[in-house]
Structures are given as structure tokens and as C-alpha cells.
């Protein structure tokens, strides 16, 4: 399995421009344990977020000895981009037998068909696990901007239901509702072209996803992701993902055009 293309982009924000809304400690540093900000009565999820890195010792204990000789950019990564089902015991893995066979096939081919390796979107949850992303929260809509070459993701919080017969999209369709201080987002209408992780766990057009976003304090965001995809998995499964804020920062655009194949078919 390779993560080339998945983790090869350098983190590049608009660094150190002070945001007056960022609480500070006595020594002037951002106070990441201050209370979570609020907007219109709800927690404000806005900010630049990044998945917590997994200790290198935990990665090395579970991966083949020669893995790190090929994955020089893996230190600092999350185990969940390597394998979204990392925390599951083999007997608890919900993957169907044909799903496990597909994952093995993708790994044996060094994940050469990984969509981001071909300049295609990673979608969710994949793109939440690679590089920083920005949440912009408004009263009726939340937008996610990725430092990965994904389209912006829109989460509508205006009460609308999910479409009944959607055209499949890379980012799907998402509708969120507040349950106390937790934003519950239901998503569906995905295409079947994305992988859930770099290991190659698949996602079908029948997949539905529920995410629960809880900003624990100013600097920490907990996201619980439940995926229900009966084509590939025997039951719905849940993964809890920890994120931290990158304060006083921003995301930069990402462009990947190497997979452009239309020009040769155009008449001169």
C-alpha cells in the first residue's frame, strides 16, 4: 500500500496572522482549552482543523517492518488514513468477504487506483484525515474548504431533508441539525468512486453517513462517524476521530491537473 499523493502535499497555511477572536494565555499564546465559541446560540465550529497524529510507536507496532522505508511521509499522520477500521479487532471487522478481497487486491497493487493519486477527490471521511480543512459556519449552512483537491462540502442546517433521488456526487448531500451542543449531520447520495481510506475500503452509492460534531473546547473537535453501507459491510460501524485547531491560520488552494485527459480529444 502506498500513501504517495495522499500525504505528499506540504501543509501550507496563511501562517500566524492573528485572529482577534482567538483567546490567549498570559504568555500570549492561543488558549486551546478556553470554552468553545458560540454563534446564534450554538457552538461555533468555525476554524482550521487537523486530525490528531498517531504516535509513531503505535504505527510501527502494527505495520510491516519495511513499510516505513517506503512511507517517509507517514510520521505525523493519523492511523485512520492508513485504515479507517484500525481500532477494530479482526473478529469485529464488519467488512463482507468480497469487501476484504477487494481491499487486499487494492493493497497488492500498491493502491495505484487510489482516487487522489489520480488527481480525483478523496471525499469524506478520507479528506478529513489527510490535510487541514476549514469550517465556515453560517446560520443556515456550514461549508468545509479542503487543503486537498476536493470540492467544497456544503452542510445545510436550514431544516431541509436529504433529496429522495439524488444524482450521485463526490461529496454527496449533507443536512445537519443541532442536538444540544452537538451537530448531527446525515449524508447520502455519494458516488462509488471514493475510498474510505488509503487501504482501499470501498464506499457504494447506497452508503449513508451520520457524523456528530462536538467542539469540546476552543482547540479540540470530536467527530463521531457512522457509516452504513450494506453493499460492502454487514452492519453500520462507528469511528471516533479527534481533531485539533490550527489557530491564527488558514488553508490554501490545492490544484491537481495531471490527470487531465480531455484536450487530446478536442478538435483543433
C-alpha positions as CSV (number, residue, x, y, z in Angstrom):
1,X,0.0,0.0,0.0
2,X,1.2,3.5,-0.8
3,X,0.2,6.8,0.6
4,X,2.0,8.8,-2.1
5,X,-0.3,11.5,-3.2
6,X,-2.3,11.1,0.0
7,X,0.2,12.6,2.3
8,X,2.7,14.1,-0.1
9,X,1.3,17.7,0.0
10,X,3.0,20.0,2.4
11,X,0.9,21.8,4.9
12,X,0.7,25.4,3.8
13,X,-1.5,27.9,5.6
14,X,-1.6,31.6,5.8
15,X,0.5,31.5,8.9
16,X,0.5,33.5,12.1
17,X,-2.0,36.2,11.1
18,X,-3.6,36.9,14.5
19,X,-7.3,36.4,14.8
20,X,-8.7,38.7,17.5
21,X,-11.3,36.1,18.3
22,X,-8.6,33.7,19.5
23,X,-8.4,33.6,23.3
24,X,-4.9,33.9,24.7
25,X,-3.0,32.8,27.7
26,X,-0.9,35.1,29.9
27,X,2.1,34.5,27.7
28,X,0.2,35.5,24.6
29,X,-0.2,32.0,23.1
30,X,-3.6,30.7,21.9
31,X,-5.6,29.2,24.7
32,X,-6.8,26.0,23.2
33,X,-8.6,24.9,26.4
34,X,-10.7,28.0,26.6
35,X,-14.5,27.5,26.2
36,X,-15.8,26.8,22.7
37,X,-17.1,29.9,21.0
38,X,-20.8,30.2,20.2
39,X,-22.8,31.7,17.4
40,X,-26.6,32.1,17.3
41,X,-26.9,30.0,20.4
42,X,-25.0,27.1,19.1
43,X,-21.3,26.1,19.3
44,X,-19.3,27.7,16.5
45,X,-17.4,25.1,14.7
46,X,-15.5,27.6,12.5
47,X,-11.8,27.3,12.2
48,X,-8.9,25.4,10.6
49,X,-8.9,21.8,11.9
50,X,-6.5,18.9,11.5
51,X,-6.7,15.2,12.6
52,X,-4.6,14.3,15.6
53,X,-1.4,12.4,14.7
54,X,-1.0,8.9,15.9
55,X,2.2,8.1,17.9
56,X,4.9,6.7,15.7
57,X,5.3,3.8,18.1
58,X,1.7,2.7,17.6
59,X,2.1,2.9,13.8
60,X,5.3,0.9,13.8
61,X,3.9,-1.8,16.1
62,X,1.1,-2.6,13.6
63,X,2.7,-2.0,10.2
64,X,5.1,-4.3,8.4
65,X,8.8,-3.6,9.2
66,X,9.6,-2.4,5.7
67,X,6.6,-0.1,5.5
68,X,8.4,3.0,6.7
69,X,11.2,2.5,4.2
70,X,8.6,3.3,1.5
71,X,6.4,5.8,3.5
72,X,8.8,8.5,4.5
73,X,6.0,11.0,4.9
74,X,3.9,8.8,7.3
75,X,5.2,10.1,10.6
76,X,2.8,12.7,11.8
77,X,-0.1,11.0,10.1
78,X,-3.3,9.6,11.6
79,X,-3.8,5.8,11.8
80,X,-7.3,6.3,10.4
81,X,-6.0,7.4,7.0
82,X,-4.0,4.3,6.9
83,X,-7.0,2.2,7.9
84,X,-10.3,3.7,9.0
85,X,-11.0,0.4,10.8
86,X,-7.7,0.5,12.6
87,X,-9.3,0.1,16.1
88,X,-11.4,-2.9,15.1
89,X,-10.4,-6.4,16.1
90,X,-10.4,-8.9,13.2
91,X,-13.4,-10.6,14.6
92,X,-15.3,-7.3,14.8
93,X,-14.4,-6.2,11.2
94,X,-17.8,-5.5,9.5
95,X,-16.4,-5.9,6.0
96,X,-18.1,-8.5,3.9
97,X,-15.8,-11.3,2.4
98,X,-15.9,-9.7,-1.0
99,X,-15.0,-6.4,0.6
100,X,-12.0,-7.9,2.2
101,X,-10.9,-9.4,-1.1
102,X,-11.2,-6.0,-2.8
103,X,-9.2,-4.3,-0.1
104,X,-6.4,-7.0,-0.4
105,X,-6.4,-6.5,-4.2
106,X,-6.0,-2.8,-3.9
107,X,-3.2,-3.2,-1.4
108,X,-1.4,-5.8,-3.5
109,X,-1.5,-3.3,-6.4
110,X,0.1,-0.6,-4.1
111,X,-3.2,1.3,-4.2
112,X,-2.4,2.5,-7.7
113,X,-6.1,3.3,-8.2
114,X,-6.4,5.5,-5.1
115,X,-8.5,8.4,-6.5
116,X,-6.3,11.2,-5.1
117,X,-3.3,9.6,-6.7
118,X,-5.1,10.3,-10.0
119,X,-6.0,13.9,-9.1
120,X,-9.5,12.9,-8.1
121,X,-11.3,14.0,-4.9
122,X,-10.8,12.0,-1.7
123,X,-14.3,12.8,-0.4
124,X,-15.3,12.2,3.2
125,X,-14.2,10.9,5.6
126,X,-10.9,10.5,3.6
127,X,-10.2,14.2,3.0
128,X,-10.8,15.0,6.7
129,X,-7.9,12.7,7.6
130,X,-5.1,13.9,5.2
131,X,-4.6,17.6,5.4
132,X,-6.1,20.6,7.3
133,X,-9.6,21.7,6.4
134,X,-11.5,24.9,7.2
135,X,-15.1,25.1,8.6
136,X,-17.1,28.2,7.9
137,X,-20.3,28.3,9.9
138,X,-23.3,30.5,9.0
139,X,-26.8,30.4,10.5
140,X,-28.2,28.2,7.6
141,X,-25.2,26.5,6.1
142,X,-21.8,25.1,7.0
143,X,-19.1,24.9,4.4
144,X,-15.9,22.9,4.5
145,X,-12.9,24.0,2.5
146,X,-10.1,21.5,2.0
147,X,-6.4,21.9,1.6
148,X,-6.8,18.8,-0.5
149,X,-8.2,18.9,-4.1
150,X,-11.8,18.3,-3.1
151,X,-14.8,20.4,-4.0
152,X,-16.1,22.5,-1.1
153,X,-18.5,20.5,1.0
154,X,-21.9,22.1,1.9
155,X,-23.8,21.0,5.0
156,X,-27.3,22.6,5.1
157,X,-28.6,23.5,8.6
158,X,-31.9,25.2,7.4
159,X,-34.1,22.2,8.1
160,X,-34.2,20.8,4.6
161,X,-34.3,17.0,4.2
162,X,-31.9,15.0,2.0
163,X,-33.0,14.6,-1.6
164,X,-35.1,11.5,-2.3
165,X,-33.5,10.6,-5.7
166,X,-30.1,12.4,-5.8
167,X,-27.6,12.4,-8.6
168,X,-24.5,10.7,-7.1
169,X,-21.8,13.2,-6.2
170,X,-18.2,13.0,-4.9
171,X,-19.2,14.9,-1.7
172,X,-22.7,13.7,-1.5
173,X,-25.6,15.7,0.1
174,X,-25.5,16.7,3.7
175,X,-28.1,18.1,6.1
176,X,-27.4,18.9,9.7
177,X,-29.4,19.6,12.9
178,X,-28.2,20.6,16.3
179,X,-28.9,18.2,19.2
180,X,-27.8,20.3,22.2
181,X,-24.2,21.2,21.6
182,X,-23.6,18.5,19.0
183,X,-24.2,19.0,15.3
184,X,-25.6,15.8,13.8
185,X,-25.1,15.6,10.0
186,X,-26.7,13.0,7.8
187,X,-25.2,12.5,4.4
188,X,-26.2,10.3,1.4
189,X,-26.1,10.5,-2.4
190,X,-22.4,9.7,-2.8
191,X,-20.9,8.2,-5.9
192,X,-19.0,4.9,-5.6
193,X,-15.6,6.2,-6.8
194,X,-14.1,7.2,-3.5
195,X,-12.3,5.1,-0.9
196,X,-12.8,5.5,2.8
197,X,-9.1,5.3,3.5
198,X,-5.7,4.6,1.8
199,X,-6.1,0.9,2.5
200,X,-8.9,0.8,-0.1
201,X,-12.1,0.2,2.0
202,X,-14.8,1.0,-0.6
203,X,-18.0,3.0,-0.5
204,X,-21.0,2.4,-2.6
205,X,-23.8,4.6,-3.9
206,X,-26.1,3.1,-1.2
207,X,-23.9,4.4,1.6
208,X,-25.3,6.7,4.2
209,X,-23.2,8.5,6.8
210,X,-24.0,10.2,10.1
211,X,-21.5,12.5,11.7
212,X,-21.7,14.0,15.2
213,X,-19.5,17.1,15.6
214,X,-18.8,18.2,19.1
215,X,-16.4,21.1,19.9
216,X,-15.1,20.1,23.3
217,X,-13.4,23.4,23.9
218,X,-11.7,26.1,21.8
219,X,-9.0,23.9,20.4
220,X,-10.5,20.4,20.2
221,X,-13.2,18.9,17.9
222,X,-14.5,15.4,18.3
223,X,-16.2,13.8,15.3
224,X,-18.0,10.5,15.5
225,X,-18.6,9.0,12.1
226,X,-21.1,6.2,11.5
227,X,-21.1,4.6,8.1
228,X,-24.0,2.3,6.9
229,X,-23.2,0.7,3.5
230,X,-25.0,-2.7,3.2
231,X,-23.4,-3.5,-0.1
232,X,-19.9,-3.7,1.4
233,X,-20.4,-4.1,5.2
234,X,-22.5,-6.4,7.3
235,X,-23.6,-3.7,9.7
236,X,-23.2,0.0,10.3
237,X,-19.9,0.9,12.1
238,X,-18.7,3.9,14.0
239,X,-15.3,5.5,14.3
240,X,-14.4,8.4,16.6
241,X,-12.0,10.9,15.2
242,X,-10.1,13.5,17.2
243,X,-9.1,16.9,15.7
244,X,-7.2,19.9,16.9
245,X,-7.4,23.6,15.9
246,X,-4.6,25.3,14.0
247,X,-5.1,28.8,15.4
248,X,-4.4,32.0,13.5
249,X,-4.1,30.2,10.3
250,X,-5.9,29.4,7.0
251,X,-5.9,26.9,4.2
252,X,-4.5,27.4,0.8
253,X,-6.0,26.2,-2.5
254,X,-5.0,22.9,-3.9
255,X,-5.0,22.1,-7.6
256,X,-4.2,18.8,-9.3
257,X,-4.5,18.8,-13.1
258,X,-2.1,16.0,-14.0
259,X,-5.0,13.6,-14.8
260,X,-6.5,15.9,-17.4
261,X,-7.3,13.8,-20.5
262,X,-9.8,15.8,-22.4
263,X,-7.5,18.0,-24.5
264,X,-6.3,15.3,-26.8
265,X,-9.9,14.6,-27.8
266,X,-10.7,18.1,-28.8
267,X,-10.7,19.1,-32.4
268,X,-8.1,21.8,-33.4
